[in-house]
Structures are given as C-alpha cells and as structure tokens.
Amino acid sequence: MHRYELPADPVMLLSLVNMRLRDYNEDLDELCADFGIAREELEEKLRDIDYEYDDKLRRFV
C-alpha cells in the first residue's frame, strides 16, 4: 500500500480520482487502497463539491 499526496483542491482531486478509476483501478475500494485513504474520507471530500460515487459508472458524477 502506498500513500500518495492527494491534491488539496477538490476539483483537482475529482479529476485525478476519475482518471484513475477510468484507467487504472477496478473500483473505488481498490483506488482507496492504492491511495491509502479511507473510502468514507474520499467520498466526503468530493461530496463537499456535490459529487457522489456511481457504482454502475465507476466514477464520481
């Protein structure tokens, strides 16, 4: 497990997370494990800018 420095800016974080979900990770749980961040923490950060994870689309919308 690696700990990445995630962008503090929520819009940049959204862009990074959706790119990783599209290109590298099977789902949000795998992405969170790679980033070393709790899923709830990541979802909360993106919920603050009105984005929710869509399991079917495998991205934040």
mmCIF file as gemmi writes it, N, C-alpha and C atoms, coordinates in Angstrom:
data_model
loop_
_atom_site.group_PDB
_atom_site.id
_atom_site.type_symbol
_atom_site.label_atom_id
_atom_site.label_alt_id
_atom_site.label_comp_id
_atom_site.label_asym_id
_atom_site.label_entity_id
_atom_site.label_seq_id
_atom_site.pdbx_PDB_ins_code
_atom_site.Cartn_x
_atom_site.Cartn_y
_atom_site.Cartn_z
_atom_site.occupancy
_atom_site.B_iso_or_equiv
_atom_site.pdbx_formal_charge
_atom_site.auth_seq_id
_atom_site.auth_asym_id
_atom_site.pdbx_PDB_model_num
ATOM 1 N N . MET Axp A 1 ? 0.844 -1.168 0 1 0 ? 1 A 1
ATOM 2 C CA . MET Axp A 1 ? 0 0 0 1 0 ? 1 A 1
ATOM 3 C C . MET Axp A 1 ? 0.895 1.238 0 1 0 ? 1 A 1
ATOM 4 N N . HIS Axp A 2 ? 0.556 2.189 -0.835 1 0 ? 2 A 1
ATOM 5 C CA . HIS Axp A 2 ? 1.305 3.429 -0.956 1 0 ? 2 A 1
ATOM 6 C C . HIS Axp A 2 ? 0.47 4.577 -0.426 1 0 ? 2 A 1
ATOM 7 N N . ARG Axp A 3 ? 1.159 5.591 0.063 1 0 ? 3 A 1
ATOM 8 C CA . ARG Axp A 3 ? 0.451 6.808 0.493 1 0 ? 3 A 1
ATOM 9 C C . ARG Axp A 3 ? 0.841 7.904 -0.474 1 0 ? 3 A 1
ATOM 10 N N . TYR Axp A 4 ? -0.112 8.336 -1.283 1 0 ? 4 A 1
ATOM 11 C CA . TYR Axp A 4 ? 0.117 9.4 -2.246 1 0 ? 4 A 1
ATOM 12 C C . TYR Axp A 4 ? -0.293 10.732 -1.636 1 0 ? 4 A 1
ATOM 13 N N . GLU Axp A 5 ? 0.362 11.78 -2.075 1 0 ? 5 A 1
ATOM 14 C CA . GLU Axp A 5 ? -0.052 13.125 -1.696 1 0 ? 5 A 1
ATOM 15 C C . GLU Axp A 5 ? -1.201 13.498 -2.63 1 0 ? 5 A 1
ATOM 16 N N . LEU Axp A 6 ? -2.394 13.533 -2.095 1 0 ? 6 A 1
ATOM 17 C CA . LEU Axp A 6 ? -3.565 13.844 -2.901 1 0 ? 6 A 1
ATOM 18 C C . LEU Axp A 6 ? -3.726 15.355 -3.013 1 0 ? 6 A 1
ATOM 19 N N . PRO Axp A 7 ? -4.256 15.82 -4.139 1 0 ? 7 A 1
ATOM 20 C CA . PRO Axp A 7 ? -4.475 17.259 -4.293 1 0 ? 7 A 1
ATOM 21 C C . PRO Axp A 7 ? -5.409 17.797 -3.214 1 0 ? 7 A 1
ATOM 22 N N . ALA Axp A 8 ? -5.079 18.959 -2.682 1 0 ? 8 A 1
ATOM 23 C CA . ALA Axp A 8 ? -5.941 19.603 -1.685 1 0 ? 8 A 1
ATOM 24 C C . ALA Axp A 8 ? -7.16 20.229 -2.342 1 0 ? 8 A 1
ATOM 25 N N . ASP Axp A 9 ? -6.995 20.689 -3.565 1 0 ? 9 A 1
ATOM 26 C CA . ASP Axp A 9 ? -8.104 21.293 -4.305 1 0 ? 9 A 1
ATOM 27 C C . ASP Axp A 9 ? -9.093 20.194 -4.69 1 0 ? 9 A 1
ATOM 28 N N . PRO Axp A 10 ? -10.355 20.298 -4.275 1 0 ? 10 A 1
ATOM 29 C CA . PRO Axp A 10 ? -11.313 19.225 -4.536 1 0 ? 10 A 1
ATOM 30 C C . PRO Axp A 10 ? -11.59 18.976 -6.02 1 0 ? 10 A 1
ATOM 31 N N . VAL Axp A 11 ? -11.504 19.989 -6.847 1 0 ? 11 A 1
ATOM 32 C CA . VAL Axp A 11 ? -11.74 19.791 -8.282 1 0 ? 11 A 1
ATOM 33 C C . VAL Axp A 11 ? -10.572 19.019 -8.905 1 0 ? 11 A 1
ATOM 34 N N . MET Axp A 12 ? -9.363 19.326 -8.473 1 0 ? 12 A 1
ATOM 35 C CA . MET Axp A 12 ? -8.196 18.57 -8.95 1 0 ? 12 A 1
ATOM 36 C C . MET Axp A 12 ? -8.265 17.131 -8.441 1 0 ? 12 A 1
ATOM 37 N N . LEU Axp A 13 ? -8.713 16.958 -7.208 1 0 ? 13 A 1
ATOM 38 C CA . LEU Axp A 13 ? -8.881 15.621 -6.644 1 0 ? 13 A 1
ATOM 39 C C . LEU Axp A 13 ? -9.895 14.832 -7.457 1 0 ? 13 A 1
ATOM 40 N N . LEU Axp A 14 ? -11.008 15.453 -7.79 1 0 ? 14 A 1
ATOM 41 C CA . LEU Axp A 14 ? -12.038 14.811 -8.613 1 0 ? 14 A 1
ATOM 42 C C . LEU Axp A 14 ? -11.458 14.346 -9.943 1 0 ? 14 A 1
ATOM 43 N N . SER Axp A 15 ? -10.704 15.217 -10.585 1 0 ? 15 A 1
ATOM 44 C CA . SER Axp A 15 ? -10.107 14.877 -11.87 1 0 ? 15 A 1
ATOM 45 C C . SER Axp A 15 ? -9.166 13.68 -11.742 1 0 ? 15 A 1
ATOM 46 N N . LEU Axp A 16 ? -8.308 13.706 -10.731 1 0 ? 16 A 1
ATOM 47 C CA . LEU Axp A 16 ? -7.364 12.608 -10.513 1 0 ? 16 A 1
ATOM 48 C C . LEU Axp A 16 ? -8.091 11.301 -10.231 1 0 ? 16 A 1
ATOM 49 N N . VAL Axp A 17 ? -9.063 11.352 -9.346 1 0 ? 17 A 1
ATOM 50 C CA . VAL Axp A 17 ? -9.785 10.142 -8.951 1 0 ? 17 A 1
ATOM 51 C C . VAL Axp A 17 ? -10.536 9.542 -10.143 1 0 ? 17 A 1
ATOM 52 N N . ASN Axp A 18 ? -11.24 10.358 -10.906 1 0 ? 18 A 1
ATOM 53 C CA . ASN Axp A 18 ? -11.979 9.815 -12.051 1 0 ? 18 A 1
ATOM 54 C C . ASN Axp A 18 ? -11.043 9.28 -13.129 1 0 ? 18 A 1
ATOM 55 N N . MET Axp A 19 ? -9.89 9.919 -13.315 1 0 ? 19 A 1
ATOM 56 C CA . MET Axp A 19 ? -8.91 9.408 -14.279 1 0 ? 19 A 1
ATOM 57 C C . MET Axp A 19 ? -8.385 8.047 -13.829 1 0 ? 19 A 1
ATOM 58 N N . ARG Axp A 20 ? -8.062 7.944 -12.536 1 0 ? 20 A 1
ATOM 59 C CA . ARG Axp A 20 ? -7.564 6.67 -12.016 1 0 ? 20 A 1
ATOM 60 C C . ARG Axp A 20 ? -8.629 5.582 -12.116 1 0 ? 20 A 1
ATOM 61 N N . LEU Axp A 21 ? -9.876 5.92 -11.824 1 0 ? 21 A 1
ATOM 62 C CA . LEU Axp A 21 ? -10.947 4.939 -11.936 1 0 ? 21 A 1
ATOM 63 C C . LEU Axp A 21 ? -11.133 4.499 -13.385 1 0 ? 21 A 1
ATOM 64 N N . ARG Axp A 22 ? -10.971 5.401 -14.296 1 0 ? 22 A 1
ATOM 65 C CA . ARG Axp A 22 ? -11.117 5.087 -15.721 1 0 ? 22 A 1
ATOM 66 C C . ARG Axp A 22 ? -9.954 4.236 -16.228 1 0 ? 22 A 1
ATOM 67 N N . ASP Axp A 23 ? -8.722 4.586 -15.817 1 0 ? 23 A 1
ATOM 68 C CA . ASP Axp A 23 ? -7.546 3.994 -16.446 1 0 ? 23 A 1
ATOM 69 C C . ASP Axp A 23 ? -6.822 2.912 -15.649 1 0 ? 23 A 1
ATOM 70 N N . TYR Axp A 24 ? -6.962 2.902 -14.317 1 0 ? 24 A 1
ATOM 71 C CA . TYR Axp A 24 ? -6.107 2.019 -13.532 1 0 ? 24 A 1
ATOM 72 C C . TYR Axp A 24 ? -6.812 1.136 -12.513 1 0 ? 24 A 1
ATOM 73 N N . ASN Axp A 25 ? -7.86 1.608 -11.892 1 0 ? 25 A 1
ATOM 74 C CA . ASN Axp A 25 ? -8.469 0.872 -10.794 1 0 ? 25 A 1
ATOM 75 C C . ASN Axp A 25 ? -9.801 0.265 -11.191 1 0 ? 25 A 1
ATOM 76 N N . GLU Axp A 26 ? -10.07 -0.916 -10.648 1 0 ? 26 A 1
ATOM 77 C CA . GLU Axp A 26 ? -11.321 -1.614 -10.933 1 0 ? 26 A 1
ATOM 78 C C . GLU Axp A 26 ? -12.52 -0.948 -10.275 1 0 ? 26 A 1
ATOM 79 N N . ASP Axp A 27 ? -12.309 -0.392 -9.086 1 0 ? 27 A 1
ATOM 80 C CA . ASP Axp A 27 ? -13.413 0.231 -8.36 1 0 ? 27 A 1
ATOM 81 C C . ASP Axp A 27 ? -12.865 1.189 -7.313 1 0 ? 27 A 1
ATOM 82 N N . LEU Axp A 28 ? -13.775 1.831 -6.599 1 0 ? 28 A 1
ATOM 83 C CA . LEU Axp A 28 ? -13.385 2.839 -5.624 1 0 ? 28 A 1
ATOM 84 C C . LEU Axp A 28 ? -12.604 2.235 -4.46 1 0 ? 28 A 1
ATOM 85 N N . ASP Axp A 29 ? -12.962 1.043 -4.032 1 0 ? 29 A 1
ATOM 86 C CA . ASP Axp A 29 ? -12.25 0.412 -2.927 1 0 ? 29 A 1
ATOM 87 C C . ASP Axp A 29 ? -10.785 0.148 -3.289 1 0 ? 29 A 1
ATOM 88 N N . GLU Axp A 30 ? -10.535 -0.327 -4.496 1 0 ? 30 A 1
ATOM 89 C CA . GLU Axp A 30 ? -9.161 -0.569 -4.939 1 0 ? 30 A 1
ATOM 90 C C . GLU Axp A 30 ? -8.383 0.746 -5.019 1 0 ? 30 A 1
ATOM 91 N N . LEU Axp A 31 ? -9.015 1.783 -5.545 1 0 ? 31 A 1
ATOM 92 C CA . LEU Axp A 31 ? -8.372 3.092 -5.637 1 0 ? 31 A 1
ATOM 93 C C . LEU Axp A 31 ? -8.006 3.602 -4.244 1 0 ? 31 A 1
ATOM 94 N N . CYS Axp A 32 ? -8.922 3.495 -3.296 1 0 ? 32 A 1
ATOM 95 C CA . CYS Axp A 32 ? -8.661 3.964 -1.933 1 0 ? 32 A 1
ATOM 96 C C . CYS Axp A 32 ? -7.513 3.184 -1.304 1 0 ? 32 A 1
ATOM 97 N N . ALA Axp A 33 ? -7.448 1.896 -1.558 1 0 ? 33 A 1
ATOM 98 C CA . ALA Axp A 33 ? -6.338 1.088 -1.041 1 0 ? 33 A 1
ATOM 99 C C . ALA Axp A 33 ? -5.02 1.567 -1.644 1 0 ? 33 A 1
ATOM 100 N N . ASP Axp A 34 ? -5.014 1.841 -2.944 1 0 ? 34 A 1
ATOM 101 C CA . ASP Axp A 34 ? -3.799 2.347 -3.604 1 0 ? 34 A 1
ATOM 102 C C . ASP Axp A 34 ? -3.373 3.696 -3.035 1 0 ? 34 A 1
ATOM 103 N N . PHE Axp A 35 ? -4.329 4.556 -2.752 1 0 ? 35 A 1
ATOM 104 C CA . PHE Axp A 35 ? -4.033 5.892 -2.23 1 0 ? 35 A 1
ATOM 105 C C . PHE Axp A 35 ? -3.777 5.888 -0.728 1 0 ? 35 A 1
ATOM 106 N N . GLY Axp A 36 ? -4.165 4.819 -0.056 1 0 ? 36 A 1
ATOM 107 C CA . GLY Axp A 36 ? -4.009 4.764 1.393 1 0 ? 36 A 1
ATOM 108 C C . GLY Axp A 36 ? -4.948 5.729 2.098 1 0 ? 36 A 1
ATOM 109 N N . ILE Axp A 37 ? -6.177 5.838 1.579 1 0 ? 37 A 1
ATOM 110 C CA . ILE Axp A 37 ? -7.172 6.744 2.147 1 0 ? 37 A 1
ATOM 111 C C . ILE Axp A 37 ? -8.459 5.959 2.391 1 0 ? 37 A 1
ATOM 112 N N . ALA Axp A 38 ? -9.156 6.305 3.452 1 0 ? 38 A 1
ATOM 113 C CA . ALA Axp A 38 ? -10.438 5.666 3.736 1 0 ? 38 A 1
ATOM 114 C C . ALA Axp A 38 ? -11.465 6.106 2.696 1 0 ? 38 A 1
ATOM 115 N N . ARG Axp A 39 ? -12.242 5.156 2.232 1 0 ? 39 A 1
ATOM 116 C CA . ARG Axp A 39 ? -13.27 5.459 1.231 1 0 ? 39 A 1
ATOM 117 C C . ARG Axp A 39 ? -14.189 6.573 1.711 1 0 ? 39 A 1
ATOM 118 N N . GLU Axp A 40 ? -14.6 6.503 2.966 1 0 ? 40 A 1
ATOM 119 C CA . GLU Axp A 40 ? -15.515 7.495 3.516 1 0 ? 40 A 1
ATOM 120 C C . GLU Axp A 40 ? -14.903 8.896 3.473 1 0 ? 40 A 1
ATOM 121 N N . GLU Axp A 41 ? -13.612 8.986 3.752 1 0 ? 41 A 1
ATOM 122 C CA . GLU Axp A 41 ? -12.921 10.278 3.722 1 0 ? 41 A 1
ATOM 123 C C . GLU Axp A 41 ? -12.91 10.865 2.312 1 0 ? 41 A 1
ATOM 124 N N . LEU Axp A 42 ? -12.609 10.029 1.328 1 0 ? 42 A 1
ATOM 125 C CA . LEU Axp A 42 ? -12.581 10.49 -0.06 1 0 ? 42 A 1
ATOM 126 C C . LEU Axp A 42 ? -13.981 10.892 -0.517 1 0 ? 42 A 1
ATOM 127 N N . GLU Axp A 43 ? -14.973 10.06 -0.213 1 0 ? 43 A 1
ATOM 128 C CA . GLU Axp A 43 ? -16.342 10.391 -0.61 1 0 ? 43 A 1
ATOM 129 C C . GLU Axp A 43 ? -16.809 11.69 0.038 1 0 ? 43 A 1
ATOM 130 N N . GLU Axp A 44 ? -16.425 11.92 1.281 1 0 ? 44 A 1
ATOM 131 C CA . GLU Axp A 44 ? -16.821 13.148 1.969 1 0 ? 44 A 1
ATOM 132 C C . GLU Axp A 44 ? -16.2 14.377 1.302 1 0 ? 44 A 1
ATOM 133 N N . LYS Axp A 45 ? -14.927 14.275 0.941 1 0 ? 45 A 1
ATOM 134 C CA . LYS Axp A 45 ? -14.249 15.401 0.281 1 0 ? 45 A 1
ATOM 135 C C . LYS Axp A 45 ? -14.937 15.755 -1.033 1 0 ? 45 A 1
ATOM 136 N N . LEU Axp A 46 ? -15.367 14.744 -1.779 1 0 ? 46 A 1
ATOM 137 C CA . LEU Axp A 46 ? -15.994 15.016 -3.072 1 0 ? 46 A 1
ATOM 138 C C . LEU Axp A 46 ? -17.479 15.344 -2.926 1 0 ? 46 A 1
ATOM 139 N N . ARG Axp A 47 ? -18.085 14.882 -1.861 1 0 ? 47 A 1
ATOM 140 C CA . ARG Axp A 47 ? -19.474 15.255 -1.581 1 0 ? 47 A 1
ATOM 141 C C . ARG Axp A 47 ? -19.568 16.75 -1.282 1 0 ? 47 A 1
ATOM 142 N N . ASP Axp A 48 ? -18.482 17.304 -0.705 1 0 ? 48 A 1
ATOM 143 C CA . ASP Axp A 48 ? -18.449 18.74 -0.404 1 0 ? 48 A 1
ATOM 144 C C . ASP Axp A 48 ? -18.595 19.599 -1.656 1 0 ? 48 A 1
ATOM 145 N N . ILE Axp A 49 ? -18.245 19.053 -2.827 1 0 ? 49 A 1
ATOM 146 C CA . ILE Axp A 49 ? -18.429 19.793 -4.09 1 0 ? 49 A 1
ATOM 147 C C . ILE Axp A 49 ? -19.55 19.147 -4.922 1 0 ? 49 A 1
ATOM 148 N N . ASP Axp A 50 ? -20.437 18.446 -4.22 1 0 ? 50 A 1
ATOM 149 C CA . ASP Axp A 50 ? -21.658 17.877 -4.816 1 0 ? 50 A 1
ATOM 150 C C . ASP Axp A 50 ? -21.408 16.751 -5.812 1 0 ? 50 A 1
ATOM 151 N N . TYR Axp A 51 ? -20.404 15.917 -5.548 1 0 ? 51 A 1
ATOM 152 C CA . TYR Axp A 51 ? -20.161 14.734 -6.371 1 0 ? 51 A 1
ATOM 153 C C . TYR Axp A 51 ? -20.345 13.489 -5.52 1 0 ? 51 A 1
ATOM 154 N N . GLU Axp A 52 ? -21.004 12.496 -6.105 1 0 ? 52 A 1
ATOM 155 C CA . GLU Axp A 52 ? -21.239 11.211 -5.449 1 0 ? 52 A 1
ATOM 156 C C . GLU Axp A 52 ? -20.682 10.11 -6.349 1 0 ? 52 A 1
ATOM 157 N N . TYR Axp A 53 ? -20.23 9.032 -5.721 1 0 ? 53 A 1
ATOM 158 C CA . TYR Axp A 53 ? -19.722 7.901 -6.49 1 0 ? 53 A 1
ATOM 159 C C . TYR Axp A 53 ? -20.877 7.1 -7.062 1 0 ? 53 A 1
ATOM 160 N N . ASP Axp A 54 ? -20.803 6.788 -8.342 1 0 ? 54 A 1
ATOM 161 C CA . ASP Axp A 54 ? -21.801 5.979 -9.021 1 0 ? 54 A 1
ATOM 162 C C . ASP Axp A 54 ? -21.179 4.612 -9.282 1 0 ? 54 A 1
ATOM 163 N N . ASP Axp A 55 ? -21.67 3.59 -8.569 1 0 ? 55 A 1
ATOM 164 C CA . ASP Axp A 55 ? -21.121 2.229 -8.711 1 0 ? 55 A 1
ATOM 165 C C . ASP Axp A 55 ? -21.24 1.701 -10.128 1 0 ? 55 A 1
ATOM 166 N N . LYS Axp A 56 ? -22.351 1.996 -10.768 1 0 ? 56 A 1
ATOM 167 C CA . LYS Axp A 56 ? -22.572 1.48 -12.123 1 0 ? 56 A 1
ATOM 168 C C . LYS Axp A 56 ? -21.589 2.104 -13.128 1 0 ? 56 A 1
ATOM 169 N N . LEU Axp A 57 ? -21.389 3.422 -13.024 1 0 ? 57 A 1
ATOM 170 C CA . LEU Axp A 57 ? -20.484 4.113 -13.942 1 0 ? 57 A 1
ATOM 171 C C . LEU Axp A 57 ? -19.023 4.022 -13.513 1 0 ? 57 A 1
ATOM 172 N N . ARG Axp A 58 ? -18.804 3.658 -12.234 1 0 ? 58 A 1
ATOM 173 C CA . ARG Axp A 58 ? -17.464 3.585 -11.641 1 0 ? 58 A 1
ATOM 174 C C . ARG Axp A 58 ? -16.731 4.918 -11.732 1 0 ? 58 A 1
ATOM 175 N N . ARG Axp A 59 ? -17.441 5.989 -11.356 1 0 ? 59 A 1
ATOM 176 C CA . ARG Axp A 59 ? -16.838 7.32 -11.312 1 0 ? 59 A 1
ATOM 177 C C . ARG Axp A 59 ? -17.705 8.225 -10.463 1 0 ? 59 A 1
ATOM 178 N N . PHE Axp A 60 ? -17.138 9.375 -10.134 1 0 ? 60 A 1
ATOM 179 C CA . PHE Axp A 60 ? -17.892 10.389 -9.401 1 0 ? 60 A 1
ATOM 180 C C . PHE Axp A 60 ? -18.631 11.267 -10.393 1 0 ? 60 A 1
ATOM 181 N N . VAL Axp A 61 ? -19.907 11.466 -10.131 1 0 ? 61 A 1
ATOM 182 C CA . VAL Axp A 61 ? -20.751 12.279 -11.018 1 0 ? 61 A 1
ATOM 183 C C . VAL Axp A 61 ? -21.53 13.285 -10.191 1 0 ? 61 A 1
